[in-house]
Amino acid sequence: MLQLTVFLALTAAIGAITWWHCRHCRRDGGDTRDFFLAGGSLNWVFVAGSLTLTNINTDTLVGWNGNQMLLILWWELFGVLGLLLLAWVFLPVYYRLGCATVTELLERRYGSRHVRATVASLFLLGNVFVFLPVMLYTSSLFLRSLFGLEIPLLAIATGVAILGAAYAIFGGLRAVAISDTYSGVLLFGMALLVSYLALDRVDWSFSNVPAERLTLIGDSTSLVPWPILFTGMILWQLYYWSTNQTITQRALAATSLKEAQRGCYAAAVIRATIVPIVIAVPGLCAYQLHGELGDATYGTIVSEVLPTGLTGAFAAAMVAATMTSFNSTLNSSAALYVCDLHLRYFNPTANVPRISVLTSVLFALLGIALVPAYIGAESIIQLIQQLIGVFSIPILSVFIIGLAFDGIDARAIIATLVFGALTYWAGTSLWGGLHFVHIGAITLLLNAVFALAVNRLILGRRATFSRTLLPS
């Protein structure tokens, strides 16, 4: 009873604080920037908080700790570089062009709304079929492990989805960013406490953990072979932090470019200092105590080390983390559909909040329905990294080509998106001996060659290096 009371009280408190911050805010029914970019009102604190909590959630804590090894730290440490590239390279371009969505840059660059719509559709496919259901699955798995619940995962997922969707549907990005930040304070405070208590439980010793789980140099059979650090690892980070609408939207909502950059720097500091501790230490401690546990690791160690009175607080933190990531993805998905598809192709004078609400409800329902598809995955976080390559590498390719070259025909870019998705899929399906990150790097190079070849040999246009969009 105490656990449930604490859980409900903290969850309600975050909602109340968010409402208090947003209580005087009004939205114009036709103002997409106000609804999807918080009217450009976020300071660096809320930018950093929203960037961090949109990324760190149950699929991160449950998934990474479920691997029970140090090698996974490379994904998060490279994220620091991804945030710096967002601040130094991409944000100056987005702000200079006044972009509301990252795809707007592509329309400006290639002079075609169809390129924008195609990329937006790929984003939506990834959000709806991968990210939304995975967030709901991992949070449900954690809550069931933590409290020993007999409730079906789908029922728990539905409850989390309803709570998370409420922020995106009724508050827009402003409410999402504010709830992200306050949830982050609670989450990281509790996660650090769990890490400390877990270390204390194992007497600060990993003597039972095999050496291969404590190394940062992975061999060819490991989840993170060391060569990928020099080939495609940075590509995943560049896509995620600089061209992914769900993430970049937070930085685009700042009061100015400099404020957005400060938020990126603060988020990078958090990622370099706090994140490595909370995603690796509990998993290693669980291995020391119990051996390999898989995706049930985090819920198990939390239930063991936290006093009963604090498990409710931690559950609130984890649900808050899921809700912030879920509502962030939901809000960005609505932004992509409304701005890049609905207003451009169906009804340019549509009521933005109304269409956004309907779209968000539909996407939330699809996310819930797809939860069963991820039950039983061997490593949920590794599965995510593989799946997003199908669309992330083609999308990143057209961003890089657009920044690097002038004179590229939009038809060559649309063909490259299709070619890139098929190439990556074929490479991971048929060339099983090569790590998917290597395949991503090869695919990106092939995409560039393909785009330039189609542009020149089929469409008869000559591409030249561009200097106009690169930040000064």
KAFENCOR-V32312 format. One record per helix or strand. SS is the DSSP state (2 for helix, 1 for strand). FROM is the first residue (numbers start at 1). TO is the last residue. Records with the same first field share a line. If there is no record, write none. Layout:
SS=FROM-TO + FROM-TO
//
This chain:
2=2-22 + 32-40 + 44-55 + 58-67 + 73-97 + 102-110 + 113-147 + 153-201 + 211-213 + 226-230 + 233-243 + 245-252 + 257-290 + 294-305 + 308-346 + 352-369 + 371-374 + 380-404 + 410-430 + 436-458
1=42-42 + 218-218 + 225-225 + 254-254 + 405-406 + 464-465
//
